[in-house]
Amino acid sequence: MSLGAVGAAILILAGQADVQAGTGAVAYRPVAAPTPGVSSICPDGLCGEAALEGLLQALEATEAGARDRPVHILQIGDSHTAGDRITGAVRARWQARFGVGGRGVLPPGVPYAGYAPMQVEVTTTDWPLRTDVLSGGRLPVGVGFTGSEADVADGAVMTIAAENSAAFDKVQICGEGWPKDAELALTGSAGLRTMVFPGSRDEIWQPVCQTAIFDTLQTRLEIRPTGRVKLHDVRLTRQGPGVELSNLGVVGGTIQDLVLRNGDWTRLELDAWRPDLVIIAFGVNDGFAPNFDADDYESWLRGALAVLPSGLPVLILGAPEGLKAGTGGRCGGRAAPASLAVVRDVQRRVASETGVAFWDWYGRMGGDCSAERLATAPEPYMRPDRVHFTSPGAEWIGGVLSDDLLAAYDRWKAAKGEAD
């Protein structure tokens, strides 16, 4: 009998015992969450937390009521980021403490089947969206941080339904008319706004990020184009303080994916979004690549950091544990690719040398064979592939990341108070 079956049997027997005792109800006995692993390389899981000074100052100003815009966290990564379960756990915890600042940036459409971001539901009609993994330089198209582009025209519709916790009064969209000026009609749950996107002038394209402000908080947005327009993102935010977390993930993405995104678009988006922290969350796909080369990987990683403005707080999430089937390894017959450990070593060293922060994801999820333990627990925290987290597992590891960052913030405040 598998561990999962054993756990189920235990719950059934517990329920039968309650029935026999005359309660008439099947008892639910929650399984305790795993204890986070102890990092052997970073105190409390986080190395280089001094690099987060700008973020910590923004959080302090928010708590003190001295900030008039959201603290914006921008995470860029692969499927772990795209799924929004890990980032969703961080978003919920930080918004509970510092206030709701908005849902954040979304791809300009539905990037893949089964797309289900937290706090919002996105549907489209006649709305083609191109999402390209740019690894290897095979597809050097002009996409920004979302890694996608919607090419839409009259008759197309994108609808976003937001939970009350993600209500917004400010919408930002980056795009360009193609080949001439185009317009978007934004119909909120209470109000209508328009945006104009210029086309080419003397064969020079005019990419812009436009902003629409609503008088009240909205929970629904319908976007309809007039003319042809290419869109790269949709940001739902608020005008006041709080926390906003944008998760921009591309399924199958590697660190090259970030480097190869179009610099004109990424600079435009950074100017519009004004993030207070950028989290880089690539690594698993790099480590599983059959022709991995450590020197090439380091070059790409340094190139990714060079994409970001100097002085912007950056956090690299070290590659988590991932196991490959059919290897006969000691982790339930599986083993991690040897290059995955090399990816982590390069990430940590480059973070130290370039003055950015590093989070030991691998250590905090339990280290060697942790993917096997989490996948075979009574309540599985990883999927059978031993790479992706289940919903409870994502909630758990997202909570660990959140706790580690907030602990760094509390230490910083305490040290600052002592110095004062």
PESULZI-V58473 format. One record per residue. N is the residue number from 0. PHI is phi in radians with two decimals (* if undefined). PSI is psi in whole degrees, 0 to 359 (999 if undefined). Layout:
<<N PHI PSI> <N PHI PSI>>
This chain:
<<0 * 136> <1 -1.26 165> <2 -1.07 323> <3 -1.09 318> <4 -1.15 321> <5 -1.05 314> <6 -1.05 318> <7 -1.11 319> <8 -1.10 321> <9 -1.09 316> <10 -1.13 320> <11 -1.10 313> <12 -1.09 321> <13 -1.10 320> <14 -1.16 319> <15 -1.07 322> <16 -1.10 321> <17 -1.18 321> <18 -1.10 315> <19 -1.11 332> <20 -1.39 357> <21 1.68 8> <22 -1.36 332> <23 1.29 8> <24 -2.23 149> <25 -1.54 120> <26 -1.31 139> <27 -1.75 124> <28 -2.08 99> <29 -1.09 145> <30 -1.47 131> <31 -1.11 142> <32 -1.17 149> <33 -1.08 151> <34 -1.36 129> <35 -0.99 145> <36 -1.18 158> <37 -1.65 120> <38 -1.25 133> <39 -1.59 355> <40 -2.09 339> <41 -2.30 124> <42 -0.99 127> <43 1.01 24> <44 1.48 351> <45 -2.15 121> <46 -1.79 145> <47 1.19 36> <48 -1.15 343> <49 -1.06 336> <50 -1.21 348> <51 -1.63 12> <52 -0.87 314> <53 -1.09 319> <54 -1.10 314> <55 -1.12 322> <56 -1.12 320> <57 -1.14 320> <58 -1.14 318> <59 -1.09 316> <60 -1.09 324> <61 -1.14 313> <62 -1.11 329> <63 -1.46 357> <64 1.29 23> <65 -1.87 19> <66 -2.28 139> <67 -1.95 11> <68 -2.49 162> <69 -1.17 151> <70 -1.33 116> <71 -1.81 118> <72 -1.84 127> <73 -2.05 112> <74 -1.86 129> <75 -2.11 127> <76 -2.96 207> <77 -1.81 214> <78 -1.15 331> <79 -1.04 325> <80 -1.43 318> <81 -1.05 324> <82 -1.18 338> <83 1.14 12> <84 -1.40 319> <85 -1.25 310> <86 -1.10 327> <87 -1.11 323> <88 -1.15 318> <89 -1.14 314> <90 -1.00 312> <91 -1.09 317> <92 -1.19 318> <93 -1.26 324> <94 -1.20 328> <95 -1.13 326> <96 -1.51 317> <97 -1.88 353> <98 1.82 158> <99 -1.49 122> <100 -1.93 1> <101 2.18 162> <102 -1.28 327> <103 1.82 193> <104 -1.43 138> <105 -2.13 156> <106 -1.05 156> <107 -1.44 51> <108 2.66 204> <109 -1.84 107> <110 -1.36 338> <111 -2.80 158> <112 -1.09 136> <113 1.52 6> <114 -1.03 123> <115 -2.56 72> <116 -1.13 155> <117 -1.27 146> <118 1.31 345> <119 -2.41 157> <120 -2.14 129> <121 -2.02 128> <122 -2.31 152> <123 -2.44 156> <124 -2.35 127> <125 0.90 49> <126 -2.27 79> <127 -1.18 134> <128 -2.22 128> <129 -1.78 123> <130 -2.16 115> <131 -2.04 132> <132 -1.42 120> <133 -1.60 6> <134 -0.97 139> <135 1.45 0> <136 1.27 16> <137 -1.31 333> <138 -2.25 73> <139 -1.37 64> <140 -1.55 164> <141 -1.50 73> <142 -1.92 155> <143 -1.67 210> <144 -1.17 336> <145 -1.29 345> <146 1.23 20> <147 -2.56 164> <148 -2.56 128> <149 -1.72 127> <150 -1.98 98> <151 -2.24 162> <152 -2.61 189> <153 -0.82 136> <154 1.67 343> <155 -1.37 148> <156 -2.47 133> <157 -2.11 127> <158 -2.11 133> <159 -2.13 121> <160 -1.85 122> <161 -1.90 143> <162 -1.18 163> <163 -1.01 327> <164 -1.21 348> <165 -2.05 19> <166 -1.03 148> <167 -2.40 155> <168 -2.24 6> <169 -2.41 130> <170 -2.15 130> <171 -2.12 135> <172 -2.38 132> <173 -1.83 132> <174 -3.01 191> <175 -2.73 141> <176 -1.20 148> <177 -2.53 113> <178 -1.61 356> <179 -2.15 181> <180 -0.96 144> <181 -2.42 164> <182 -2.31 147> <183 -2.02 134> <184 -1.73 123> <185 -1.91 108> <186 -1.78 112> <187 -1.54 181> <188 -1.18 342> <189 -2.68 84> <190 2.39 158> <191 -2.32 134> <192 -2.34 158> <193 -2.24 153> <194 -2.28 143> <195 -2.00 131> <196 -2.01 117> <197 -1.22 147> <198 -1.58 202> <199 -1.33 150> <200 -2.19 112> <201 0.97 44> <202 1.13 19> <203 -1.90 123> <204 -1.38 154> <205 -2.14 68> <206 -1.18 136> <207 -2.49 159> <208 -1.95 117> <209 -1.79 153> <210 -2.22 137> <211 -2.17 134> <212 -1.98 130> <213 -1.76 154> <214 -1.29 333> <215 -2.35 167> <216 -1.16 138> <217 -1.96 149> <218 -2.13 6> <219 -2.61 142> <220 -2.47 128> <221 -2.05 126> <222 -1.97 124> <223 -2.29 127> <224 -1.54 151> <225 -2.11 116> <226 1.56 175> <227 -1.61 133> <228 -2.49 143> <229 -1.85 122> <230 -2.01 145> <231 -2.04 346> <232 -3.00 162> <233 -2.41 122> <234 -1.95 125> <235 -1.90 115> <236 -2.46 185> <237 -2.23 160> <238 -1.44 338> <239 -1.66 191> <240 -1.35 171> <241 2.42 200> <242 -2.20 139> <243 -2.23 130> <244 -2.20 119> <245 -1.78 126> <246 -1.90 113> <247 -2.06 94> <248 -2.07 146> <249 -2.06 121> <250 -1.05 127> <251 1.49 2> <252 -1.23 152> <253 -2.18 178> <254 -1.09 332> <255 -1.08 329> <256 -0.98 319> <257 -1.25 318> <258 -1.10 322> <259 -1.49 359> <260 -1.21 151> <261 -1.19 124> <262 -1.12 325> <263 -1.10 318> <264 -1.23 315> <265 -1.14 322> <266 -1.14 319> <267 -1.08 316> <268 -1.17 318> <269 -1.08 321> <270 -1.12 323> <271 -1.36 320> <272 -1.50 331> <273 0.86 60> <274 -1.18 148> <275 -1.70 346> <276 -2.70 134> <277 -1.95 125> <278 -1.84 125> <279 -1.78 119> <280 -2.25 55> <281 -1.88 165> <282 2.64 320> <283 -1.13 312> <284 -1.15 327> <285 -1.09 314> <286 -1.20 335> <287 -1.56 353> <288 -1.09 136> <289 -1.18 333> <290 -2.00 43> <291 -1.08 136> <292 -2.26 120> <293 -1.08 319> <294 -1.15 317> <295 -1.10 317> <296 -1.06 315> <297 -1.08 320> <298 -1.07 316> <299 -1.14 319> <300 -1.11 315> <301 -1.10 324> <302 -1.12 323> <303 -1.13 318> <304 -1.15 327> <305 -1.21 340> <306 -1.13 332> <307 -1.61 147> <308 -1.12 146> <309 -1.10 137> <310 1.60 347> <311 -1.34 125> <312 -1.01 133> <313 -2.30 140> <314 -2.22 124> <315 -1.66 125> <316 -1.51 115> <317 -1.04 146> <318 -1.01 132> <319 -1.30 174> <320 -1.13 141> <321 -2.63 136> <322 -2.06 147> <323 -1.95 132> <324 -1.29 159> <325 1.32 17> <326 -1.75 347> <327 1.19 22> <328 -1.29 174> <329 -1.45 358> <330 -1.66 74> <331 1.11 33> <332 1.47 7> <333 -2.08 166> <334 -2.62 153> <335 -1.40 143> <336 -1.00 138> <337 -1.01 328> <338 -1.24 342> <339 -1.15 322> <340 -1.17 326> <341 -1.14 319> <342 -0.97 313> <343 -1.11 317> <344 -1.07 317> <345 -1.15 316> <346 -1.00 313> <347 -1.16 318> <348 -1.17 314> <349 -1.13 321> <350 -1.02 316> <351 -1.13 317> <352 -1.26 334> <353 -1.80 0> <354 1.32 35> <355 -2.04 164> <356 -1.47 159> <357 -2.45 132> <358 -1.95 129> <359 -1.46 78> <360 -1.04 314> <361 -1.01 312> <362 -1.17 319> <363 -1.28 339> <364 -1.54 358> <365 2.11 359> <366 1.30 213> <367 -1.03 131> <368 1.18 9> <369 -1.12 328> <370 -1.08 323> <371 -1.18 316> <372 -1.11 318> <373 -1.24 329> <374 -1.34 335> <375 -1.90 11> <376 -1.22 161> <377 -0.91 319> <378 -1.95 102> <379 -1.05 133> <380 -1.81 353> <381 -2.30 152> <382 -1.30 167> <383 -1.00 338> <384 -1.27 350> <385 1.07 26> <386 -2.20 316> <387 -1.78 150> <388 -1.53 148> <389 -1.26 173> <390 -1.05 314> <391 -1.10 324> <392 -1.17 320> <393 -1.16 319> <394 -1.06 320> <395 -1.17 307> <396 -1.23 328> <397 -1.11 324> <398 -1.16 323> <399 -1.11 314> <400 -1.05 314> <401 -1.03 313> <402 -1.08 320> <403 -1.14 320> <404 -1.24 319> <405 -1.20 327> <406 -1.11 321> <407 -1.11 320> <408 -1.11 316> <409 -1.16 322> <410 -1.12 318> <411 -1.09 317> <412 -1.12 318> <413 -1.13 317> <414 -1.15 323> <415 -1.16 320> <416 -1.15 322> <417 -1.18 322> <418 -1.19 325> <419 -1.21 999>>
